[in-house]
Amino acid sequence: MLAADATPAPDLRAEDIFTRTRVAFAARTYPSTLKYKVRISGIKGSTVTARTYDTIEHWPEETVHARSISEEEAANPVKPPQFCFFGIGAPKRAGLELPGILGIPKLAATYEFGLAQPSTSQAQASHGDATLKTIGSVRAVRRIYDVRLAGEETIDGSACWHLTLKPLGNPGTYRLRDLWVDEATYQTRQLVTDGNFTGKETGSGRWTVSYAHSGDAWYLSREVSNGSVSDGTGRFDSVSVEFLDVAPDRFETLDFGISGATKDVEVIEPPEFVPQPL
C-alpha cells in the first residue's frame, strides 16, 4: 500500500499519450491576428440570457481586446428622458443598463490550459511526430500529473483516448482532470478543468472544454460549467462560453471600447505557465 505522500507508479502508455498530446499542442500555429465573437450564456431556471462580444487576439502573445458593449446591448439602446436640466436627467449611454453575464470576456481562442510542450528533447523522444499512431517508450523526467488511461471513447465521430489526470502538486495551477485525445493526430478534442477564469467567484467548479478544427488550426469552441456559477450578484444554474466565427484579421481595429463606457468585471483566463519537464 502506498504511503499518503508516495508518487503512484506511472501508467507508461498513458504518460506516452500525454507527452505526444503536449507535443501536438506545441506544434499548433495561428495567424498573428484573429477576430472572433465570444458569447456567454447563462441559465437561471427556464431563462437563458446571452451576451456576445467582438474580440481580437494577437498570437502568440495571447493579447486580447474585447469590445466593452455586447451586441445585445448595442441593439437595445436605453431611451433618454425627454427633459434635461443642468445635467439632471441627462441621456444615458446606450445599452449600459442591460445586465451582463460574469463580465466582459477577454478570452484567447488559442488558450492551452498549460498543455504546451516546453522541451525539444521531449519532442524528439516522441520521434518528433505527434501524428504517429504507434506508441513508443518515453522516459519521464519529472511528472506533474498522475496520468491514467481510462479507456477509448468517440468525440465528434473520432476515436479518442480518455485520460484522467491527478496533479502531483499545486492543483490550483495544474487544473486538468480529463483529456480526450484523438488517436490519429494526438490533438485534444475535449478536456475537463477544475476551475476556470481568474475571478474567485467564477473560478470554482469544473468545466468541460471543447476544441474544433477551423481552417488550418485548432481553436477553442466551447466551455461549459458542470454546475452553478456565481456572477457576483447571484448564481446561474449553468454558464457556457462559445467562440464563434474565428478567422484571421489583417485589418484589426484595436479600440473596441466606447468612450466613457467602463465595467469593473472582466472574464480572463489565468496566464499561461511553462509546465515543468515531464
N, C-alpha and C positions, 0 to 999 in steps of 0.2 A: 504494500500500500504506500502511495506517495505521501511524503510529508506535505504540510499545508503550503510551504513556500517552494516546493520542488517544481522544476520545469518538466512538463509532460514530455514523454518521448515523442519525437516528431513523426507525423504521418508523411513519409517521404514522397509519396505520389501527390498528395495534396500540396505539400510545400513546393514541388516542382511546378505544378499548375499555377500556383500563386506567383512564383517567380516569373514565369512566362507571361502571366497576365500583366505584371508590372512592366515587363519589357515591352509589351504591346502598347501600354499606355504611354511609355516614353517615346515610342515611335510615332505617336499622333502629331500631326502638324495642321495648322489652321491658317486662314488668311490673316493678315496683320490687323484688319479691322472688320468686325462683324456687326451686323444690325439684326435685331430681332425684337419680339414682343414678349414680355413676361406677364402672364395672367395669374393672379392669386384669387382663388375661390374659397369661400368659407361657407360651411353648412351649419346652420343652427335650427334644429328641428326639421321642419319642412321648407325652410327658407334658404335659398342659395344666393349669395352675394359675390359678385366678381368685379375685379378691378384690373385693367390692362394698361401696361406702361411700355412706351417706346424705349428701347435700350440700345446702347452701343458698347462694344467691348474691344479693347486693344489687346492683342495677343503677341508675345507670351506673357506680358506683364499682368494680365487679367485685370487691367484698369477698366472700370465700368462706369458709364454715365447713363443715368435714367431720367426721363422727363418727370418732373415733380407733380404734374397733373395727369391723372389717368384719362384714358379715352372716355370712360363713362362720366367722369366729372366734367370734361370739356363739352360733352354732348348734352349736359343738363345744367346749363348755367343758372345761377341764382338771380332772380329778378331784383333789380334795385328798387328801393322805395320811391314813391312819387315826389316826396319833398325832402330837401336837404337844407339845413340852416346852420351855418358855421361849423360844418363837418359832422353835425349830429344827423344821423340817418343817412350818412354817405353811402354810395353804392358799394357793395361788397364784391370782391373779385369772383369771377365766375367759377363755380364748381367747388369752392373751398368748404362749403357747408356739408357736402356729401361725406359720410364716414368712409374711411379706408379699411383695409384688412391688414393687420400687422404693421404696416408702414410702407414706405417707398422701397420696392425691391431693387437692389443693386447687386445682381447675381450674374456670375460668369457662366455662359453656356458651355465652357470648356473645363469647368471645375473638376478636380481629380480625386477629391476625398483622400488625399495622401497616398494614392496608388502609383505615383510616378516612380520609375526605377532609377536610382541615383548612380549606380555603379556600372561602368563599361565592362569591367571584368565579369560582373554577374550576367550581363547580356551575352558575353562570349561563352559563359558557362552554359547558357541555353542555346548554344550553337549560333547565336546572333540572328535567329529567325523565329519570330513569335508566331509564324503561321505553321511551323512544323507540328504535325499531329502526334508523332512518335514521342513518347515520354522517355526522357533520358535522366541520368542522375545529376543532381545539383547539390553541391556542398553548401550547407547553411553556415554562415559566419556568425551572425547574431540575429536571432529571431525576435520579431516584435509582436507576433501573434502566434498562438497555437492554432494551426490551420488543419481542419479535418474535411475529408471528402464525404459529404452526406448522401450523395447519390447523383443520378442523372435526371434532368427534367427538360421539358421543352418550353422555350420562351420565344414567342412570336414566330413559331414554326421552326426554330433552330434548336438542335440538340445542345444542351448546356450541362456543364458540371456545376453542381451546387456545393459550394464550400462554406463551412461555418468557421468563424474567426473569434477567438477569445484573446484579448490583449494580455500580454505578459507583464504589463506595467503601464501606468498612465492612461487609463481608459478614457479620460476626457479628451486626450489628443488622438489616441488610436481608436476611432469611433466605429470602424467597420465591424459588422457582426455576421453578415451573409453576403456571398457573391455568387452570381450566376454567370459563368464564363463560357463563351461559345467554344465548342470543342474543335471547330475547324480553324478558327482565327485567333483564339485566346483574347478576343475582345470582351469587355464587360458589358453584358446586356442589362443587368439589374443588380442592385445591391440594397442592403439594409444598413442604415447608420443609426447609432444610438446618440441622439442629439443632433440638432440642425440649426444653423444660423448662430449669430453671436449673442443675441439678447437672452437674458436669463429666463424671461417668461416664455419665449418661443423656442428656446434651445432644448428643452427636455423632451423625452419621449423618442420613440423610434419612428423612422421614416423609410418608406420604400421608394427607391430612386431608379428611374429607367433611363437608358441611353438609346438613341436612334441614329441610324446612318442617313446622312443627307449630303448629296453631292459626293465629295471625296473624303468626308470626315465623319467622325462620331461626335455627337453633341448630347448634352442633357435634354431629355424630352419632358420628364415629369418627376415631381417629388410629392409624395402623398403621405400625410401623417397617419400613423397607425392608431391614433387615439385623439383625444381632445387637445386643443391648443389654445393658450391664452393670448389675447391681443392687447393686454394691459387694462382694458376696460370691461372685459368679460371673457367668455370662453366660446370657441367654436367646437362643435362636435367633431369636425374634421376639417382639414385645410389641404388644398392641392395647389402646386405651383407648376405652371406649364410654360415651356419655352417654344414659341411659335414663330414660323416664317424666318428661321435662321438663314442668313445669306451674307456673302461678302459685301462690303460697302467701301468703295474707294472715295466717296464724296461725303464723308461724315459731317454732321453738324454737332459739335461738342456741347453747345449750350442748349440742353433740353428744358431748362427751367423757365419759369415765368417770373419776371422781375417782381420782387416783393412777396412771392409765394414761398413759404417755408413750412416744413413739418419737422417735428423733433425726432421721429422714429424712422429708422431705416432698417431694411431686412438685408443683412450681409452675411455671407459665409465666412467662417474663420479663415485667417490667412493660411495659404498652403505651407506646409512644413516639409523639410527634407527628411524622409524616412531614414532610420538607421540601417546599416548594412544587414542583410538577412543572416 
